């Protein structure tokens, strides 16, 4: 079964929302607007990871305090090198970039599914969320990072992190040329995915 981000509204609405939102240089943290360069971690103890690509590196905070099952699953896969060499197989400019599929075509996963951990967090620029099939409890290893606000996904996809640094890299990937099924014409690789910080793991060592 193909894992994907279901477009609940038409693409016309997607792009109208993007053009209407002049917030691309800012993040919303509760009622506070935070410049990207001043991103403040949601929780000081949350893990941090880095995704190295040919376009640069993206540093993300993983929300273990919100979606512990998804976060711990991703960390476990990172430790075994699961994501290294995989591609962002689906890119939609103004919407999101999606990767984490070992098959590279949107149908693969880690061999298991995760129960949904929906929350009240919002899909804004830089949000890290899980891709899935129409079954809410079908997420595995595929994830997407929002290029712009996508509130129509709120409460229906598990948000488990946010981009801390590397917005230039994110948007460079978002601008690549794509073909059928929104696949980049030239593969965009995750060269290396590493854990920068994991308080729980460090405490147990």
C-alpha positions as CSV (number, residue, x, y, z in Angstrom):
1,X,0.0,0.0,0.0
2,X,1.3,3.4,-0.9
3,X,2.2,5.8,2.0
4,X,1.5,9.4,1.2
5,X,0.2,12.7,2.5
6,X,-3.5,12.8,1.6
7,X,-4.5,16.1,0.0
8,X,-7.7,16.8,1.7
9,X,-8.3,20.0,-0.3
10,X,-7.5,20.7,-3.9
11,X,-4.0,21.8,-4.9
12,X,-5.5,25.1,-5.8
13,X,-6.3,25.7,-2.2
14,X,-2.9,24.5,-1.1
15,X,-1.1,27.0,-3.2
16,X,-3.5,29.8,-2.4
17,X,-2.8,29.2,1.3
18,X,0.9,29.3,0.7
19,X,0.8,32.6,-1.2
20,X,-1.5,34.1,1.3
21,X,0.8,33.2,4.2
22,X,3.6,35.7,4.4
23,X,4.9,33.8,7.4
24,X,7.6,31.8,5.6
25,X,10.3,33.7,7.5
26,X,8.7,33.0,10.9
27,X,7.4,30.1,13.0
28,X,4.4,30.1,15.3
29,X,5.2,28.9,18.8
30,X,1.8,29.1,20.7
31,X,0.8,32.7,20.3
32,X,4.4,33.8,19.8
33,X,6.0,34.4,16.4
34,X,9.6,33.3,16.4
35,X,12.1,34.1,13.7
36,X,13.7,31.0,12.3
37,X,17.2,32.1,13.4
38,X,15.8,32.4,17.0
39,X,14.1,29.0,17.1
40,X,13.6,27.9,20.7
41,X,13.4,24.2,21.5
42,X,10.1,22.9,22.6
43,X,11.7,20.8,25.3
44,X,15.4,21.0,26.3
45,X,15.5,17.2,26.8
46,X,14.1,16.4,23.3
47,X,16.4,14.6,20.9
48,X,18.0,16.4,18.0
49,X,19.0,14.8,14.6
50,X,20.7,16.0,11.5
51,X,19.9,15.0,7.9
52,X,22.8,15.6,5.5
53,X,21.9,16.2,1.8
54,X,23.7,17.4,-1.3
55,X,21.9,20.7,-0.7
56,X,23.1,21.1,2.9
57,X,22.2,19.9,6.3
58,X,18.9,20.1,8.2
59,X,18.8,20.0,12.0
60,X,15.6,18.9,13.7
61,X,14.2,18.6,17.2
62,X,12.2,15.4,17.7
63,X,9.1,15.8,20.0
64,X,9.5,12.9,22.3
65,X,7.2,14.8,24.7
66,X,4.4,14.6,22.1
67,X,5.0,11.5,20.0
68,X,7.4,9.2,21.9
69,X,6.6,6.1,19.9
70,X,7.3,7.7,16.6
71,X,10.4,9.5,17.9
72,X,11.9,6.4,19.4
73,X,11.2,4.4,16.3
74,X,13.0,7.0,14.1
75,X,16.0,7.1,16.5
76,X,16.2,3.3,16.5
77,X,16.3,3.3,12.7
78,X,18.9,6.1,12.6
79,X,21.1,4.1,14.9
80,X,21.1,1.1,12.5
81,X,21.7,3.4,9.4
82,X,18.3,2.8,8.0
83,X,17.9,6.3,6.5
84,X,21.4,6.7,5.1
85,X,21.3,6.8,1.3
86,X,17.5,7.0,1.0
87,X,15.9,9.7,-1.1
88,X,13.3,12.3,-0.9
89,X,11.0,10.6,-3.4
90,X,8.2,13.1,-3.4
91,X,8.6,16.9,-3.5
92,X,5.7,19.4,-4.0
93,X,6.9,23.0,-4.1
94,X,4.9,25.1,-1.6
95,X,3.7,22.0,0.3
96,X,6.2,19.5,1.5
97,X,9.2,17.1,0.9
98,X,8.7,13.4,1.7
99,X,11.3,10.7,2.3
100,X,12.2,7.7,4.4
101,X,11.1,4.9,2.0
102,X,13.6,2.1,1.5
103,X,12.0,1.3,-1.8
104,X,12.1,4.9,-3.0
105,X,8.7,4.8,-4.5
106,X,6.3,5.5,-1.7
107,X,5.4,1.9,-0.9
108,X,8.1,0.8,1.5
109,X,8.6,0.9,5.2
110,X,10.4,-0.6,8.2
111,X,8.3,-3.8,8.3
112,X,5.9,-2.6,11.0
113,X,3.3,0.1,11.6
114,X,3.0,2.7,14.4
115,X,-0.1,3.7,16.3
116,X,-1.2,7.3,15.6
117,X,-0.1,9.9,18.1
118,X,-2.2,12.9,16.9
119,X,-1.9,16.1,18.9
120,X,-3.0,19.7,18.8
121,X,0.2,20.9,17.2
122,X,0.0,22.6,13.8
123,X,1.5,21.9,10.5
124,X,3.5,25.0,9.8
125,X,6.7,25.6,7.8
126,X,9.4,23.3,9.1
127,X,7.0,20.8,10.8
128,X,8.2,17.2,10.7
129,X,5.3,14.8,10.4
130,X,4.6,11.1,9.5
131,X,3.3,10.0,6.1
132,X,0.8,7.2,6.1
133,X,-1.9,5.4,4.0
134,X,-5.6,6.0,4.6
135,X,-5.3,4.0,7.8
136,X,-4.4,6.4,10.6
137,X,-2.2,3.7,12.3
138,X,-0.1,2.8,9.2
139,X,2.9,5.1,9.6
140,X,6.2,3.4,9.5
141,X,9.4,5.2,8.4
142,X,8.2,7.7,5.8
143,X,8.1,11.3,7.0
144,X,7.5,14.7,5.4
145,X,8.7,18.2,6.2
146,X,6.3,21.1,5.5
147,X,7.5,23.9,3.2
148,X,4.5,26.0,4.2
149,X,1.5,26.0,6.6
150,X,-0.9,23.1,5.9
151,X,-3.5,23.3,8.6
152,X,-5.9,21.0,6.8
153,X,-3.5,18.2,7.9
154,X,-3.7,19.1,11.6
155,X,-5.0,16.3,13.8
156,X,-4.8,13.7,11.0
157,X,-1.0,13.1,10.8
158,X,1.4,12.6,13.6
159,X,3.6,15.6,14.1
160,X,6.8,14.5,15.8
161,X,9.4,17.2,15.3
162,X,10.3,20.5,13.8
163,X,13.2,22.0,11.8
164,X,15.6,24.0,14.0
165,X,18.2,24.9,11.3
166,X,18.6,24.4,7.6
167,X,15.5,26.2,6.1
168,X,17.7,27.2,3.1
169,X,18.3,23.5,2.5
170,X,14.7,22.6,2.9
171,X,13.6,25.2,0.3
172,X,16.4,24.3,-2.1
173,X,15.0,20.7,-2.1
174,X,11.5,22.1,-2.4
175,X,12.5,23.8,-5.7
176,X,14.0,20.8,-7.5
177,X,12.4,19.8,-10.8
178,X,9.9,17.0,-10.5
179,X,8.2,14.6,-12.9
180,X,5.5,12.0,-12.5
181,X,4.1,11.4,-9.0
182,X,6.0,14.5,-7.8
183,X,9.3,12.5,-7.9
184,X,12.5,14.7,-8.4
185,X,14.0,14.2,-11.8
186,X,17.4,13.9,-10.1
187,X,17.5,11.9,-6.9
188,X,17.8,13.9,-3.7
189,X,19.7,11.8,-1.2
190,X,19.8,11.7,2.5
191,X,23.5,11.1,2.5
192,X,23.7,10.6,6.3
193,X,21.2,10.9,9.1
194,X,22.7,11.2,12.6
195,X,21.6,11.7,16.2
196,X,23.1,14.9,17.6
197,X,21.5,14.6,21.1
198,X,19.5,12.0,22.9
199,X,19.3,12.6,26.7
200,X,17.6,9.3,27.4
201,X,20.2,7.3,25.5
202,X,23.1,9.2,27.1
203,X,21.7,8.7,30.5
204,X,21.6,4.9,30.0
205,X,25.2,4.7,28.8
